């Protein structure tokens, strides 16, 4: 099977019962409420689009927007994802714009696809909360909305000198994206406003 404009991916076990936090703690969750954390975003490319020339080839691994896995519930009935092509083989179709990262195999490093990049939010400096009570309230972690650190870049931004660990100015609309138990933000090139020296 080959898509006209879409990639065909095999995504085995689209949802798991547990997820790991950044510290390695494994937690159970319900996919109806924690679909973003339980989703398996890694797929294997089974076919490339007929009318789209890209650098991703059959056999590559891609990291995708988890929304292609989501099911809908109407009148108490579950409707499978509109991207699901073959439930027995777990084949999904995906528009190239929904691919975030790619790599040739699991031993390679992830790379940003097209105009996608992954950034790490920067924590705001916060004052320690002090209390005269026995219990000290937990500190709320807040992030800078217009500043982030590049984690995985794409080739276009790399040509402009933006590389991993650069601090960049961004539009305040990054999409939360979980990878290896850690939260990142998925951005497009248009969301990047500049680089801090």
Secondary structure, DSSP 4 states (H G I P E B T S, - for coil): ---SSEEEEE-SSSB-SEEE-TTS-EEE--TTT-HHHHB--EEEEEE--TT---S--TT-EEEE-GGGG--EEETTEEE--TTEEETTTTEEEEEGGGEEEEESSTTSPPEE-TTEEEEEEEEPP-PPP--SSSSPPPPPP-EEEEEEEEEE-BHHHHHTT--TT-EEEE-S-PEEEEETTEEEEEEEGGGEEEE--
